[in-house]
């Protein structure tokens, strides 16, 4: 996957998810394509975090607080690594619930579904470039829409189980996120936990 294809795919998943999921469903389940896609698009918010906290800074009572370049770089690197871990955990979670709901599929398909559905949540972190706007990361919930659109195209979910499956996966994803960021607080300390 070259850079132009990755940019087009990300744009289409955000603007025309149904059409893009049809293309994705027709492709083979090579995990390298998903990994390359995620590796490239995760650079965008990691770079935004680095620039936002290292150069722009947070407004405070006595001016702007800026992290050192080394601390900002470390935070961006941690963000990048944690995103990869979150994708892997989410894929495992979907695999578990597919077995629970008796939905046929394989790991590569689950990874493809989670990886491409994560486009909006990952790119919503671009608001780190202006740290005072980081609350706009909430726009990443659009990923739930892309997940819901892609689900019936990649997995054969019975219609009566579809809504229950999606709601269960979304609730589990929220719980994983809360636990994940609680652990982040423990490992990175107060300054870094505020960043993430």
Secondary structure, DSSP 8 states (H G I E B T S, - for coil): --HHHHHHHHHHHHH-HHHHHHHHHHS---HHHHHHHHHHHHHHHHHHHHHIIIII-EEETTEEE---HHHHHHHHHHHHHHHHHHHHHHHHHHHHHHHHTT----HHHHHHHHHHHTHHHHHGGGGGGGGGGGGGGGGGGHHHHHHHHHHHHHS---HHHHHHHHHHHHHHHHHHHHHHHHHHHHHHHHHHHHH-
